[in-house]
């Protein structure tokens, strides 16, 4: 979570609160492997948002 907090320029505490809210809303799921926590999402809204962002920032080559 530390590297994600650094990338997003927010505190670990703030990130933890956001991720908890997203877990509560079933927007993200977690998987633990020892001390590492992996977050994933199959939420339709999240997938559409990521697809839109990919289209904006990674347009197909002409």
Gaussian input, Z-matrix of N, CA and C with variables (Angstrom, degrees):
# hf/3-21g

backbone

0 1
 N
 C     1     B1
 C     2     B2     1     A1
 N     3     B3     2     A2     1     D1
 C     4     B4     3     A3     2     D2
 C     5     B5     4     A4     3     D3
 N     6     B6     5     A5     4     D4
 C     7     B7     6     A6     5     D5
 C     8     B8     7     A7     6     D6
 N     9     B9     8     A8     7     D7
 C    10    B10     9     A9     8     D8
 C    11    B11    10    A10     9     D9
 N    12    B12    11    A11    10    D10
 C    13    B13    12    A12    11    D11
 C    14    B14    13    A13    12    D12
 N    15    B15    14    A14    13    D13
 C    16    B16    15    A15    14    D14
 C    17    B17    16    A16    15    D15
 N    18    B18    17    A17    16    D16
 C    19    B19    18    A18    17    D17
 C    20    B20    19    A19    18    D18
 N    21    B21    20    A20    19    D19
 C    22    B22    21    A21    20    D20
 C    23    B23    22    A22    21    D21
 N    24    B24    23    A23    22    D22
 C    25    B25    24    A24    23    D23
 C    26    B26    25    A25    24    D24
 N    27    B27    26    A26    25    D25
 C    28    B28    27    A27    26    D26
 C    29    B29    28    A28    27    D27
 N    30    B30    29    A29    28    D28
 C    31    B31    30    A30    29    D29
 C    32    B32    31    A31    30    D30
 N    33    B33    32    A32    31    D31
 C    34    B34    33    A33    32    D32
 C    35    B35    34    A34    33    D33
 N    36    B36    35    A35    34    D34
 C    37    B37    36    A36    35    D35
 C    38    B38    37    A37    36    D36
 N    39    B39    38    A38    37    D37
 C    40    B40    39    A39    38    D38
 C    41    B41    40    A40    39    D39
 N    42    B42    41    A41    40    D40
 C    43    B43    42    A42    41    D41
 C    44    B44    43    A43    42    D42
 N    45    B45    44    A44    43    D43
 C    46    B46    45    A45    44    D44
 C    47    B47    46    A46    45    D45
 N    48    B48    47    A47    46    D46
 C    49    B49    48    A48    47    D47
 C    50    B50    49    A49    48    D48
 N    51    B51    50    A50    49    D49
 C    52    B52    51    A51    50    D50
 C    53    B53    52    A52    51    D51
 N    54    B54    53    A53    52    D52
 C    55    B55    54    A54    53    D53
 C    56    B56    55    A55    54    D54
 N    57    B57    56    A56    55    D55
 C    58    B58    57    A57    56    D56
 C    59    B59    58    A58    57    D57
 N    60    B60    59    A59    58    D58
 C    61    B61    60    A60    59    D59
 C    62    B62    61    A61    60    D60
 N    63    B63    62    A62    61    D61
 C    64    B64    63    A63    62    D62
 C    65    B65    64    A64    63    D63
 N    66    B66    65    A65    64    D64
 C    67    B67    66    A66    65    D65
 C    68    B68    67    A67    66    D66
 N    69    B69    68    A68    67    D67
 C    70    B70    69    A69    68    D68
 C    71    B71    70    A70    69    D69
 N    72    B72    71    A71    70    D70
 C    73    B73    72    A72    71    D71
 C    74    B74    73    A73    72    D72
 N    75    B75    74    A74    73    D73
 C    76    B76    75    A75    74    D74
 C    77    B77    76    A76    75    D75
 N    78    B78    77    A77    76    D76
 C    79    B79    78    A78    77    D77
 C    80    B80    79    A79    78    D78
 N    81    B81    80    A80    79    D79
 C    82    B82    81    A81    80    D80
 C    83    B83    82    A82    81    D81
 N    84    B84    83    A83    82    D82
 C    85    B85    84    A84    83    D83
 C    86    B86    85    A85    84    D84
 N    87    B87    86    A86    85    D85
 C    88    B88    87    A87    86    D86
 C    89    B89    88    A88    87    D87
 N    90    B90    89    A89    88    D88
 C    91    B91    90    A90    89    D89
 C    92    B92    91    A91    90    D90
 N    93    B93    92    A92    91    D91
 C    94    B94    93    A93    92    D92
 C    95    B95    94    A94    93    D93
 N    96    B96    95    A95    94    D94
 C    97    B97    96    A96    95    D95
 C    98    B98    97    A97    96    D96
 N    99    B99    98    A98    97    D97
 C   100   B100    99    A99    98    D98
 C   101   B101   100   A100    99    D99
 N   102   B102   101   A101   100   D100
 C   103   B103   102   A102   101   D101
 C   104   B104   103   A103   102   D102
 N   105   B105   104   A104   103   D103
 C   106   B106   105   A105   104   D104
 C   107   B107   106   A106   105   D105
 N   108   B108   107   A107   106   D106
 C   109   B109   108   A108   107   D107
 C   110   B110   109   A109   108   D108
 N   111   B111   110   A110   109   D109
 C   112   B112   111   A111   110   D110
 C   113   B113   112   A112   111   D111
 N   114   B114   113   A113   112   D112
 C   115   B115   114   A114   113   D113
 C   116   B116   115   A115   114   D114
 N   117   B117   116   A116   115   D115
 C   118   B118   117   A117   116   D116
 C   119   B119   118   A118   117   D117
 N   120   B120   119   A119   118   D118
 C   121   B121   120   A120   119   D119
 C   122   B122   121   A121   120   D120
 N   123   B123   122   A122   121   D121
 C   124   B124   123   A123   122   D122
 C   125   B125   124   A124   123   D123
 N   126   B126   125   A125   124   D124
 C   127   B127   126   A126   125   D125
 C   128   B128   127   A127   126   D126
 N   129   B129   128   A128   127   D127
 C   130   B130   129   A129   128   D128
 C   131   B131   130   A130   129   D129
 N   132   B132   131   A131   130   D130
 C   133   B133   132   A132   131   D131
 C   134   B134   133   A133   132   D132
 N   135   B135   134   A134   133   D133
 C   136   B136   135   A135   134   D134
 C   137   B137   136   A136   135   D135
 N   138   B138   137   A137   136   D136
 C   139   B139   138   A138   137   D137
 C   140   B140   139   A139   138   D138
 N   141   B141   140   A140   139   D139
 C   142   B142   141   A141   140   D140
 C   143   B143   142   A142   141   D141
 N   144   B144   143   A143   142   D142
 C   145   B145   144   A144   143   D143
 C   146   B146   145   A145   144   D144
 N   147   B147   146   A146   145   D145
 C   148   B148   147   A147   146   D146
 C   149   B149   148   A148   147   D147
 N   150   B150   149   A149   148   D148
 C   151   B151   150   A150   149   D149
 C   152   B152   151   A151   150   D150
 N   153   B153   152   A152   151   D151
 C   154   B154   153   A153   152   D152
 C   155   B155   154   A154   153   D153
 N   156   B156   155   A155   154   D154
 C   157   B157   156   A156   155   D155
 C   158   B158   157   A157   156   D156
 N   159   B159   158   A158   157   D157
 C   160   B160   159   A159   158   D158
 C   161   B161   160   A160   159   D159
 N   162   B162   161   A161   160   D160
 C   163   B163   162   A162   161   D161
 C   164   B164   163   A163   162   D162
 N   165   B165   164   A164   163   D163
 C   166   B166   165   A165   164   D164
 C   167   B167   166   A166   165   D165
 N   168   B168   167   A167   166   D166
 C   169   B169   168   A168   167   D167
 C   170   B170   169   A169   168   D168
 N   171   B171   170   A170   169   D169
 C   172   B172   171   A171   170   D170
 C   173   B173   172   A172   171   D171
 N   174   B174   173   A173   172   D172
 C   175   B175   174   A174   173   D173
 C   176   B176   175   A175   174   D174
 N   177   B177   176   A176   175   D175
 C   178   B178   177   A177   176   D176
 C   179   B179   178   A178   177   D177
 N   180   B180   179   A179   178   D178
 C   181   B181   180   A180   179   D179
 C   182   B182   181   A181   180   D180
 N   183   B183   182   A182   181   D181
 C   184   B184   183   A183   182   D182
 C   185   B185   184   A184   183   D183

   B1=1.4419
   B2=1.5175
   B3=1.3102
   B4=1.4529
   B5=1.5176
   B6=1.3361
   B7=1.4646
   B8=1.5203
   B9=1.3275
   B10=1.4611
   B11=1.5215
   B12=1.3169
   B13=1.4678
   B14=1.5226
   B15=1.3150
   B16=1.4707
   B17=1.5236
   B18=1.3401
   B19=1.4628
   B20=1.5277
   B21=1.3330
   B22=1.4642
   B23=1.5275
   B24=1.3251
   B25=1.4718
   B26=1.5227
   B27=1.3417
   B28=1.4598
   B29=1.5245
   B30=1.3241
   B31=1.4639
   B32=1.5284
   B33=1.3290
   B34=1.4609
   B35=1.5267
   B36=1.3251
   B37=1.4573
   B38=1.5247
   B39=1.3284
   B40=1.4664
   B41=1.5278
   B42=1.3214
   B43=1.4597
   B44=1.5237
   B45=1.3042
   B46=1.4529
   B47=1.5254
   B48=1.3135
   B49=1.4660
   B50=1.5247
   B51=1.3252
   B52=1.4641
   B53=1.5323
   B54=1.3282
   B55=1.4578
   B56=1.5279
   B57=1.3238
   B58=1.4653
   B59=1.5163
   B60=1.3169
   B61=1.4707
   B62=1.5207
   B63=1.3331
   B64=1.4628
   B65=1.5320
   B66=1.3424
   B67=1.4712
   B68=1.5206
   B69=1.3324
   B70=1.4650
   B71=1.5212
   B72=1.3417
   B73=1.4625
   B74=1.5290
   B75=1.3485
   B76=1.4693
   B77=1.5304
   B78=1.3276
   B79=1.4630
   B80=1.5200
   B81=1.3177
   B82=1.4595
   B83=1.5259
   B84=1.3082
   B85=1.4628
   B86=1.5188
   B87=1.3219
   B88=1.4611
   B89=1.5197
   B90=1.3296
   B91=1.4609
   B92=1.5136
   B93=1.3042
   B94=1.4614
   B95=1.5232
   B96=1.3335
   B97=1.4567
   B98=1.5110
   B99=1.3258
   B100=1.4649
   B101=1.5248
   B102=1.3267
   B103=1.4632
   B104=1.5308
   B105=1.3189
   B106=1.4582
   B107=1.5241
   B108=1.3182
   B109=1.4562
   B110=1.5207
   B111=1.3251
   B112=1.4567
   B113=1.5234
   B114=1.3250
   B115=1.4637
   B116=1.5149
   B117=1.3320
   B118=1.4567
   B119=1.5227
   B120=1.3285
   B121=1.4542
   B122=1.5209
   B123=1.3228
   B124=1.4621
   B125=1.5215
   B126=1.3188
   B127=1.4653
   B128=1.5294
   B129=1.3343
   B130=1.4641
   B131=1.5266
   B132=1.3176
   B133=1.4614
   B134=1.5173
   B135=1.3216
   B136=1.4679
   B137=1.5228
   B138=1.3254
   B139=1.4646
   B140=1.5261
   B141=1.3303
   B142=1.4735
   B143=1.5232
   B144=1.3385
   B145=1.4657
   B146=1.5254
   B147=1.3222
   B148=1.4680
   B149=1.5210
   B150=1.3320
   B151=1.4592
   B152=1.5228
   B153=1.3212
   B154=1.4653
   B155=1.5218
   B156=1.3294
   B157=1.4679
   B158=1.5231
   B159=1.3252
   B160=1.4572
   B161=1.5289
   B162=1.3322
   B163=1.4566
   B164=1.5154
   B165=1.3157
   B166=1.4679
   B167=1.5210
   B168=1.3280
   B169=1.4494
   B170=1.5244
   B171=1.3252
   B172=1.4638
   B173=1.5203
   B174=1.3517
   B175=1.4591
   B176=1.5302
   B177=1.3428
   B178=1.4716
   B179=1.5214
   B180=1.3182
   B181=1.4654
   B182=1.5301
   B183=1.3187
   B184=1.4858
   B185=1.5065
   A1=110.19
   A2=117.27
   A3=120.38
   A4=113.51
   A5=116.62
   A6=118.87
   A7=111.07
   A8=117.92
   A9=120.81
   A10=110.81
   A11=117.21
   A12=121.22
   A13=110.52
   A14=117.16
   A15=121.13
   A16=110.06
   A17=116.35
   A18=120.72
   A19=111.17
   A20=116.48
   A21=121.24
   A22=113.50
   A23=116.50
   A24=122.09
   A25=112.11
   A26=116.53
   A27=121.29
   A28=108.48
   A29=116.20
   A30=120.09
   A31=110.28
   A32=116.05
   A33=120.41
   A34=110.47
   A35=116.50
   A36=121.09
   A37=111.47
   A38=116.94
   A39=120.71
   A40=110.45
   A41=117.54
   A42=121.66
   A43=110.29
   A44=117.23
   A45=122.06
   A46=110.54
   A47=117.59
   A48=121.59
   A49=110.95
   A50=117.45
   A51=120.91
   A52=110.50
   A53=117.14
   A54=120.64
   A55=111.41
   A56=117.45
   A57=120.22
   A58=110.60
   A59=117.17
   A60=120.09
   A61=110.53
   A62=116.68
   A63=120.07
   A64=110.82
   A65=117.63
   A66=120.32
   A67=110.43
   A68=117.03
   A69=121.51
   A70=111.75
   A71=116.80
   A72=121.95
   A73=112.62
   A74=116.26
   A75=122.38
   A76=112.42
   A77=116.00
   A78=121.24
   A79=109.85
   A80=117.32
   A81=121.79
   A82=109.61
   A83=114.82
   A84=122.63
   A85=107.69
   A86=116.20
   A87=119.56
   A88=110.29
   A89=113.75
   A90=122.60
   A91=105.94
   A92=115.72
   A93=120.47
   A94=110.42
   A95=115.29
   A96=122.23
   A97=106.16
   A98=115.01
   A99=122.09
   A100=109.26
   A101=118.49
   A102=120.28
   A103=112.78
   A104=117.05
   A105=120.72
   A106=109.29
   A107=116.04
   A108=121.77
   A109=108.18
   A110=116.55
   A111=122.27
   A112=108.61
   A113=116.38
   A114=121.93
   A115=108.74
   A116=115.76
   A117=120.53
   A118=108.73
   A119=115.42
   A120=119.92
   A121=110.38
   A122=115.01
   A123=121.87
   A124=109.29
   A125=115.98
   A126=122.31
   A127=109.20
   A128=116.92
   A129=121.41
   A130=112.46
   A131=117.94
   A132=121.13
   A133=112.64
   A134=116.59
   A135=121.19
   A136=109.98
   A137=116.62
   A138=120.11
   A139=111.29
   A140=117.30
   A141=120.41
   A142=110.72
   A143=116.49
   A144=120.69
   A145=110.49
   A146=117.07
   A147=120.26
   A148=111.24
   A149=117.02
   A150=120.46
   A151=111.49
   A152=116.83
   A153=121.15
   A154=110.71
   A155=116.52
   A156=120.25
   A157=111.08
   A158=116.66
   A159=119.74
   A160=110.19
   A161=116.59
   A162=120.56
   A163=112.74
   A164=116.97
   A165=121.30
   A166=110.90
   A167=116.72
   A168=120.34
   A169=114.69
   A170=117.39
   A171=121.23
   A172=108.54
   A173=117.14
   A174=119.27
   A175=110.94
   A176=116.44
   A177=118.80
   A178=111.34
   A179=115.34
   A180=120.74
   A181=109.78
   A182=115.41
   A183=120.19
   A184=111.67
   D1=-24.65
   D2=-179.26
   D3=-61.23
   D4=-44.76
   D5=-178.39
   D6=-68.73
   D7=-34.36
   D8=177.09
   D9=-67.66
   D10=-40.73
   D11=177.59
   D12=-62.04
   D13=-40.47
   D14=178.62
   D15=-65.40
   D16=-44.88
   D17=-179.76
   D18=-60.94
   D19=-39.25
   D20=-178.14
   D21=-85.84
   D22=-6.70
   D23=-179.10
   D24=60.27
   D25=42.31
   D26=174.88
   D27=-131.97
   D28=163.96
   D29=-179.45
   D30=-73.37
   D31=157.15
   D32=176.93
   D33=-60.37
   D34=-36.26
   D35=178.99
   D36=-63.33
   D37=-45.86
   D38=179.13
   D39=-63.69
   D40=-42.97
   D41=178.94
   D42=-61.82
   D43=-43.29
   D44=179.20
   D45=-59.39
   D46=-42.19
   D47=179.16
   D48=-65.47
   D49=-41.96
   D50=178.60
   D51=-63.91
   D52=-45.17
   D53=-179.01
   D54=-65.09
   D55=-36.09
   D56=176.89
   D57=-63.43
   D58=-44.04
   D59=178.58
   D60=-61.66
   D61=-40.95
   D62=179.71
   D63=-67.33
   D64=-36.98
   D65=175.36
   D66=-64.27
   D67=-44.53
   D68=-179.98
   D69=-60.16
   D70=-34.75
   D71=179.60
   D72=-85.94
   D73=2.36
   D74=-179.36
   D75=62.58
   D76=29.31
   D77=177.24
   D78=-85.43
   D79=-33.42
   D80=176.05
   D81=-127.44
   D82=154.96
   D83=175.00
   D84=-121.82
   D85=156.33
   D86=179.39
   D87=-120.05
   D88=154.31
   D89=171.69
   D90=-138.06
   D91=130.29
   D92=-179.34
   D93=-104.10
   D94=140.16
   D95=173.49
   D96=-135.96
   D97=97.79
   D98=-172.73
   D99=59.53
   D100=-116.83
   D101=-178.25
   D102=-96.35
   D103=1.13
   D104=-179.34
   D105=-96.41
   D106=135.81
   D107=177.19
   D108=-114.33
   D109=126.68
   D110=178.93
   D111=-106.10
   D112=132.67
   D113=178.01
   D114=-107.90
   D115=140.46
   D116=176.38
   D117=-144.16
   D118=166.26
   D119=178.57
   D120=-148.64
   D121=136.06
   D122=171.36
   D123=-118.16
   D124=14.92
   D125=-178.66
   D126=-67.84
   D127=128.12
   D128=-175.76
   D129=-55.40
   D130=-41.81
   D131=179.80
   D132=-63.64
   D133=-41.01
   D134=178.75
   D135=-65.53
   D136=-43.71
   D137=-179.28
   D138=-64.42
   D139=-40.37
   D140=177.47
   D141=-64.71
   D142=-43.16
   D143=179.26
   D144=-61.01
   D145=-46.46
   D146=179.87
   D147=-64.21
   D148=-38.14
   D149=176.78
   D150=-63.17
   D151=-41.50
   D152=178.06
   D153=-63.94
   D154=-45.87
   D155=179.36
   D156=-62.95
   D157=-39.26
   D158=178.13
   D159=-62.09
   D160=-41.63
   D161=178.42
   D162=-63.53
   D163=-33.51
   D164=179.79
   D165=-75.68
   D166=-47.61
   D167=-171.67
   D168=-96.66
   D169=-9.93
   D170=179.50
   D171=-139.41
   D172=62.79
   D173=-176.91
   D174=-65.26
   D175=151.48
   D176=179.67
   D177=-63.91
   D178=148.01
   D179=178.72
   D180=-68.39
   D181=142.93
   D182=-178.40
   D183=-77.73

